[in-house]
Amino acid sequence: MPKITLLFAALHALLLLALAVPIARHRHAHKIGLGDGGDKLLARRIRVHGNFIEHVPLALLMLALLELCGLPAPWAWAFGGVLLFARLLHAAGLSRHGGYSLGRFWGTALTWLSLLLMALAGLWLALR
């Protein structure tokens, strides 16, 4: 069973909720139903959440498939840990301001790196 992936999926689910709650609270407080209502803070929060949704599901699916196909546990721990760290960095960086930030840069770079390495590991496991 992919217990390493399960742990990282659970941690990412908690992070997803932590990103979604401020959106709901802001919408309620400012009575904004659909979209961002022209509110820049809400727009940025929506993008932080959206970026998470764009990257994390495939990354967790890749991690689960790798784990099920026999990827050594230290690699699964490394991929899962880097992904979680990257998503925390990205969320923190983009949540603070919409422009350039080290958190946003490194969060993106590490997310893409983890996806690339998991893809390469997947190719290796599938074709060996």
C-alpha positions in Angstrom: 0.0 0.0 0.0 1.2 3.5 -0.8 1.4 4.8 2.8 4.1 7.4 2.0 1.9 8.9 -0.6 -1.1 8.7 1.7 0.8 10.8 4.3 1.8 13.4 1.8 -1.7 13.5 0.3 -3.1 14.1 3.8 -0.7 16.9 4.4 -1.4 18.4 1.0 -5.2 18.2 1.8 -4.6 20.2 4.9 -2.6 22.8 3.0 -5.4 22.9 0.4 -7.9 23.7 3.1 -5.6 26.3 4.6 -5.5 28.0 1.2 -9.3 27.7 0.6 -10.5 29.0 4.0 -9.2 32.6 3.5 -10.9 32.8 0.2 -14.2 31.8 1.6 -13.9 34.1 4.6 -12.9 37.0 2.3 -15.8 36.3 0.0 -18.2 36.2 2.9 -16.8 39.4 4.5 -17.0 41.4 1.3 -20.1 39.7 -0.1 -18.3 38.5 -3.3 -20.1 35.6 -4.8 -18.4 34.7 -8.1 -15.0 35.6 -9.4 -12.9 38.1 -7.6 -15.2 41.1 -7.8 -12.2 43.3 -8.7 -10.7 42.7 -5.3 -6.9 42.3 -5.7 -6.3 40.4 -2.5 -9.1 37.9 -3.3 -7.7 37.5 -6.9 -4.3 36.7 -5.5 -5.7 34.2 -2.9 -7.7 32.6 -5.7 -4.5 32.2 -7.8 -2.5 30.7 -4.9 -5.3 28.1 -4.5 -5.6 27.6 -8.3 -1.9 27.1 -8.7 -1.9 24.5 -6.0 -4.8 22.7 -7.8 -3.0 22.9 -11.1 0.1 21.1 -9.9 -0.5 19.0 -6.8 -3.0 16.4 -8.1 -0.8 15.1 -10.9 2.3 15.2 -8.6 0.5 13.1 -5.9 -0.7 10.7 -8.6 2.8 10.3 -9.9 4.1 9.7 -6.4 1.4 7.1 -5.7 2.1 5.3 -9.0 5.9 5.3 -8.3 5.4 4.0 -4.9 3.1 1.2 -6.2 5.6 0.3 -8.9 8.4 -0.2 -6.4 10.2 3.1 -6.1 12.5 2.8 -3.1 11.0 4.4 -0.1 13.8 7.0 0.4 13.0 8.3 -3.1 9.3 8.5 -2.3 10.0 10.3 0.9 12.3 12.7 -0.9 9.9 13.4 -3.8 7.0 13.9 -1.3 9.0 16.1 1.0 10.3 18.3 -1.7 6.8 18.7 -3.2 5.3 19.7 0.1 8.1 22.1 0.9 7.8 23.6 -2.6 4.1 24.1 -2.3 4.5 25.7 1.2 7.2 28.1 -0.3 5.0 29.0 -3.3 1.9 29.6 -1.2 3.8 31.8 1.3 5.6 33.7 -1.4 2.5 34.4 -3.6 0.2 35.0 -0.6 2.4 37.9 0.6 2.5 39.8 -2.7 1.7 39.2 -6.4 5.1 40.1 -7.7 8.5 38.3 -7.6 9.4 36.6 -4.4 12.0 34.0 -3.4 9.2 31.8 -2.0 7.3 32.0 -5.3 10.5 31.4 -7.4 11.8 28.5 -5.4 8.4 27.0 -4.8 7.8 26.9 -8.6 11.3 25.7 -9.3 11.1 22.9 -6.8 7.6 21.9 -7.8 8.7 21.6 -11.5 11.9 19.8 -10.5 10.0 17.2 -8.4 7.6 16.7 -11.3 10.5 16.2 -13.8 12.3 13.8 -11.5 9.1 11.8 -10.8 8.4 11.7 -14.6 11.9 10.4 -15.2 11.6 7.8 -12.4 8.3 6.8 -13.9 9.8 6.3 -17.3 12.7 4.3 -15.8 10.3 2.0 -13.8 7.9 1.5 -16.7 10.6 0.7 -19.2 13.1 -1.4 -17.2 
